[in-house]
């Protein structure tokens, strides 16, 4: 993303309305990726920089993503826009979402009605949320069986037998702090997700102590909004840039 920003000139842009964002692969410029609904892409236009679309693709750029930033820095707007953009040109048979908002978060309330969303979970109903997250273990086994029965090595070779599943967690650090046993589950998904068509987008106010090496090693797509601790910036980006971001829109 840093390389793309440099190419686009890092010029400040005015706010862009959702309806003004082109669909990925619409020929409106930006990063050249397949924006169709096939299993080989989850390309999504999430904004505009330097007059050109900014495209993220959990398949090509991932398979998993980590997002950090303090409250008010823009995490929730990014997550909402990203999810909508992935749904934009794909049916629920092609991609579905499990959305987890911890610490009573309301990030995903507006997305409940989307047919792609299989569930929106918060710690306000903690038992149900934990059961749903733990059910991902069964989902892993199911996908492994489908691939074995299809004689396929991964979801692409399975030719439509499985849809992609994107698990988005807001306030990930808070979730694993309360339930540290989930570290192993998310590390397992991170390790096997590419072949199984399971993708993680894990967002947190801080990185320190939240993301284990097993997750970070499989999450090459990393986005940092403003943070107040240089250690958080270094953990995700490998440098201090995110701590120097302004606290107001540029």
C-alpha positions in Angstrom: 0.0 0.0 0.0 2.9 2.4 0.7 4.3 1.7 -2.7 0.9 2.4 -4.3 0.5 5.6 -2.3 3.9 6.8 -3.5 3.0 6.0 -7.1 -0.3 8.0 -6.7 1.5 10.9 -5.2 0.1 10.7 -1.7 -2.0 13.8 -2.5 -4.7 14.8 -0.1 -8.2 14.1 -1.4 -11.6 15.4 -0.5 -14.2 12.9 0.9 -15.6 10.5 -1.6 -19.2 9.4 -1.5 -19.9 5.6 -1.7 -21.9 5.9 -4.9 -18.9 7.7 -6.5 -16.6 4.8 -5.9 -16.1 2.6 -9.0 -16.5 -1.2 -8.7 -13.3 -3.1 -8.9 -12.4 -4.1 -12.4 -14.8 -1.5 -13.9 -12.0 0.0 -16.0 -11.9 3.2 -14.0 -8.2 2.8 -13.5 -6.3 2.0 -10.3 -4.7 -1.4 -9.6 -5.3 -3.9 -12.3 -7.0 -6.9 -10.7 -9.9 -9.2 -11.5 -12.9 -7.5 -9.9 -15.4 -10.2 -10.9 -17.2 -12.6 -8.5 -14.9 -15.6 -9.3 -13.2 -17.5 -6.5 -9.8 -16.1 -7.7 -10.5 -12.5 -6.5 -12.0 -10.5 -3.7 -10.9 -7.2 -5.2 -12.7 -4.2 -3.7 -12.3 -0.4 -4.2 -12.2 1.2 -0.8 -11.3 4.8 -1.7 -9.6 7.2 -4.0 -6.0 8.6 -3.8 -4.5 11.0 -6.3 -7.7 10.7 -8.4 -7.3 6.9 -8.8 -9.2 4.1 -7.1 -7.5 2.3 -4.2 -8.2 -1.4 -4.5 -7.7 -4.1 -1.9 -7.9 -7.8 -2.6 -7.8 -10.3 0.2 -6.9 -13.1 -2.3 -4.1 -11.4 -4.1 -2.8 -9.1 -1.2 -3.7 -11.4 1.7 -5.0 -14.0 2.5 -5.4 -12.1 5.7 -5.3 -8.5 6.9 -4.5 -6.7 10.1 -5.8 -3.1 10.7 -4.8 -0.9 13.7 -5.6 2.6 14.8 -6.8 4.6 17.8 -10.5 5.4 18.3 -11.7 7.9 15.7 -8.8 7.2 13.3 -11.0 5.6 10.7 -11.0 1.8 11.3 -14.7 1.4 11.4 -15.3 3.4 8.2 -12.7 1.3 6.4 -14.2 -2.0 7.6 -17.7 -1.0 6.6 -16.6 0.3 3.2 -14.4 -2.8 2.6 -17.2 -5.3 3.4 -19.7 -3.4 1.2 -17.2 -3.2 -1.7 -16.6 -7.0 -1.5 -20.3 -7.6 -1.6 -20.9 -5.2 -4.4 -20.3 -7.5 -7.4 -20.6 -10.9 -5.7 -23.5 -13.0 -4.6 -23.8 -14.7 -1.1 -22.9 -17.9 -2.9 -19.5 -16.5 -3.7 -18.6 -14.7 -0.5 -20.1 -14.6 3.0 -19.1 -12.8 6.2 -19.0 -13.4 9.9 -18.7 -10.1 11.7 -17.5 -9.9 15.3 -17.6 -6.6 17.2 -16.1 -6.8 20.7 -16.3 -4.3 23.6 -19.9 -3.6 22.8 -19.0 -2.3 19.3 -21.7 -1.1 16.9 -19.4 -1.1 13.9 -21.4 -3.6 11.9 -25.0 -2.7 12.8 -25.7 -1.2 9.4 -24.6 -4.4 7.7 -27.0 -6.9 9.4 -29.4 -6.8 6.5 -26.9 -7.8 3.8 -27.7 -11.3 2.6 -23.9 -12.1 2.5 -23.7 -11.6 6.3 -24.2 -14.9 8.2 -24.0 -13.3 11.6 -23.1 -10.1 13.5 -21.8 -11.0 17.0 -21.0 -8.8 20.0 -19.9 -9.4 23.6 -23.3 -8.2 24.6 -24.4 -11.8 24.0 -21.0 -13.3 24.9 -22.0 -17.0 25.1 -23.6 -16.9 21.6 -20.6 -15.0 20.2 -18.1 -17.5 21.6 -20.2 -20.5 20.3 -20.2 -18.9 16.9 -16.5 -18.2 16.9 -15.8 -21.7 18.1 -18.0 -23.1 15.4 -15.3 -22.0 13.0 -13.4 -25.1 14.0 -16.2 -27.2 12.5 -16.1 -25.0 9.4 -12.4 -25.8 8.9 -13.1 -29.5 9.1 -16.1 -29.2 6.7 -14.0 -27.3 4.1 -11.2 -29.9 4.4 -13.7 -32.6 3.7 -15.2 -30.8 0.7 -11.7 -30.3 -0.8 -10.8 -33.9 -0.2 -14.0 -35.2 -1.8 -13.4 -32.9 -4.8 -9.8 -34.0 -5.2 -8.8 -30.3 -5.0 -5.8 -28.8 -3.3 -7.6 -25.4 -2.7 -10.8 -23.5 -3.1 -9.9 -22.4 -6.7 -9.4 -26.0 -7.8 -12.7 -26.9 -6.1 -14.5 -24.9 -8.9 -17.4 -23.4 -6.9 -17.8 -26.1 -4.4 -17.1 -23.6 -1.6 -17.8 -19.9 -1.2 -15.2 -17.7 0.4 -15.8 -16.8 4.1 -14.4 -13.6 5.5 -14.2 -13.3 9.3 -14.0 -9.6 10.4 -13.2 -8.9 14.0 -13.3 -5.4 15.4 -11.4 -4.9 18.7 -9.5 -8.1 18.3 -7.1 -7.3 21.1 -10.0 -7.0 23.5 -11.4 -10.3 22.3 -8.3 -12.4 22.8 -7.4 -10.6 26.1 -10.7 -11.9 27.6 -10.5 -15.3 25.7 -6.8 -16.1 25.2 -7.7 -19.6 24.0 -8.9 -18.0 20.7 -5.3 -17.1 19.8 -4.8 -20.7 18.7 -8.0 -20.8 16.6 -7.2 -17.6 14.7 -3.6 -18.8 14.2 -5.0 -22.1 12.7 -7.3 -20.2 10.4 -4.4 -17.9 9.4 -2.2 -20.9 8.5 -4.8 -22.8 6.5 -7.2 -20.1 5.3 -5.7 -19.5 1.9 -6.4 -23.0 0.7 -9.7 -23.3 2.5 -11.1 -19.9 1.3 -11.3 -18.5 4.8 -10.0 -14.9 5.3 -9.3 -12.9 8.4 -9.6 -9.1 8.8 -8.5 -8.3 12.3 -8.8 -4.8 13.6 -7.5 -3.4 16.9 -6.7 -0.2 18.6 -3.3 -1.6 19.5 -1.0 -4.3 18.2 1.2 -5.0 21.3 0.2 -8.4 22.8 -2.8 -8.8 20.4 -1.3 -10.4 17.2 0.7 -13.6 17.7 3.5 -14.4 15.2 1.4 -17.1 13.6 -1.2 -14.6 12.6 1.2 -11.8 11.5 3.2 -14.3 9.4 0.1 -15.0 7.3 -1.3 -11.5 7.2 0.9 -9.6 4.6 -1.9 -7.1 4.1 -1.4 -4.5 6.9 -3.1 -1.2 7.4 -2.2 1.3 10.1 -4.2 4.4 10.9 -2.9 6.8 13.6 -1.6 5.1 16.8 -0.1 6.7 19.9 2.5 4.0 20.6 5.4 3.6 18.2 5.7 -0.1 19.2 2.3 -0.7 17.7 3.3 0.9 14.4 6.5 -1.1 14.3 4.7 -4.4 15.1 2.5 -4.0 12.1 4.4 -1.8 9.6 8.0 -2.4 10.7 8.5 1.4 11.1 7.1 4.3 13.2 5.1 6.0 10.4 1.7 5.4 12.0 2.5 7.3 15.2 3.4 10.4 13.1 0.0 10.6 11.4 -2.0 13.7 12.2 -5.0 13.4 14.5 -7.2 15.3 12.1 -8.3 14.5 8.5 -5.5 15.6 6.0 
